[in-house]
Amino acid sequence: MNPRRKKRLLITSSLIAGLSLAIGLTLYALQQNIDLFYTPNEILNGKNETGAKPEIGQRLRIGGMVLNGSVQRDPESLKVSFDLIDNKAGQVTVYFDGILPDLFREGQGIVAQGVLKSENAIDAFEVLAKHDEEYMPPEVADALKGMEHLKTESELAK
């Protein structure tokens, strides 16, 4: 092998090794920032497809309905706890310290992002309230009153 070919091979193999190292380090760093979505039933019984359950200390997102009568507020602080349920009788308690969204209420669908503290408890650092697809800001609803040609089919059927 001549010296020119040896030099090209060394440079090519160095580039491939460097690129592989960079990709590996990037994937390792991103692994800590992945938040998987779970329902209460999946947290308790594992994912449907794989049966994998989240580990205690894992960051995750959970979505479900706030159980009626489960919201408990601390009168001294902004701490609140509530139970989330899904359609398969899974129930998980969420603990949150902060201001809840305006749309948050019992019987409402929410998504919480946090850390799994025990088998059925989550310490949330963000709570998002969901609204139904028919939601319309009050200002827009007022502007559309009396304009029959702009109303949706569901409104005209009423």
N, C-alpha and C positions, 0 to 999 in steps of 0.2 A: 504494500500500500504506500503510495507516494505521500509526501508531507502535506500537499495541498488537500488531498482527500481526507487525511487524518484530521486536519484542522476543521473542515466542513462537518465531519462526523461529530467531533467534539462540540462544536457550536450548536448543531442540531439537537444532539442529546441533552445539552445543557438547557436549551430553550424548552424542550419537552418536559424535562424534570422541573424546571422553574414554573412552568404553566400548570403542571399537575399539582405542585405544592400550593400554588395560589388558589386553585379551584378547591382543593381539599380544605384549606384554612377558611375560605369563604363559606363553604357548606357547614363546617363545624361552628362558625360564628352564627350563622343563620338558624341553626338548630335550636338555639336558646330563645329565639324570637318567634317561633312558630306557636300560634295559639289555635288549638284544634277546637272545633265546635262540638258540643255534646248537648243532649237533652237529659233531663233528670233520670230517666230510665236507663240511658246509656252510661251514666256515671255509676249507677248502682249495679247494673248487670253486664256492662261492656257493650261495645259497638255490635250492631247486628251482623255485619259481614265477617268481622275478625274475632269478636269476643274480647277485644283488648279493652282493658279498663284503665282510666288515668291513674297516675301515681300521685301519692300525697306530695305536695310541693310543686306540682306541675301547673304551669300557666294554662288557662283554658278559657273558652267562652261557653256560656250555658244559656239556653233559651227555653222559655216556658211561660206558663200563666201564673200570676201571683194568686196564691190560694186565698179565698175569702176568709177574713178573720185572722190571718196569720201575721199581719204587719204589726211589729212592736217597735215603738220609738222610745229612745232614752230622753226623758224630759230635761236632762242636764246638758246634753250635747247633740250633735247631729247623727249619732249612731242609730241605725235602724236595722232590724232583721225581719226577714219574711221568708215564707216557704214558696218554692216553685214546684209546679206539678206539670205533667204532660198527660197525654191521652192514654198512657199505659200504666198509670198508677205509680209512677216514679215520683218521689218527693225529696227535695234537697233544700236545705236551709242556706240562705245567702245573708252574709253580714256585710254591711256597707257603712262607711263613715264619711258622710258628705251630703251635699244637697242633691236630692232626687229630682229627676226631670218633671216638668209640669204635667205631662201626660201619664205619670206613674199613678196607678191606683189598683185596688184589689180587683181581680178578674181580668186584668189587662195583660197582654203579652209583653214580655221584656226580654232583653238580652243583657247579660252581665258578663263582664270580663274580670277575671281574678285568679286566685291561687287556690287549689284544692287543699284545705286544711285537715280534713278527716274524710272518712268514707262518704259522708253525706252533708258536708259543710264546706262552704266556699267563702273566702274572704275577698270580696269584690273591691276593685279600685275604680270601676266605671260601670254605670247602669244606664242603659238606653231603653226608653219606652217606645213601643211600636204602636202605630195607629193603623186603622183599617184602610183599605184602598179607596174608600169613599170619602176620606177626609178632605175638607176644603177649608182654607183659612177663612175666618169670619168676614174679613174685608171683601174677599172675592165672592162669598155667598151673598153678601149685601148688594154688591154691584150687579150680580146676576138676577136678583129678584125682579120679576116682571118681564124679563127678557125670555120669552118662550122659545125663541129660535136658538138660544144658546144652552138651554137646559139639556142634561143628559137623558138618555132613554129611561133610565131607572127613576129619575125624578118625574118624568112625564107620566110614567105608569102609575104613580101614586095618586 
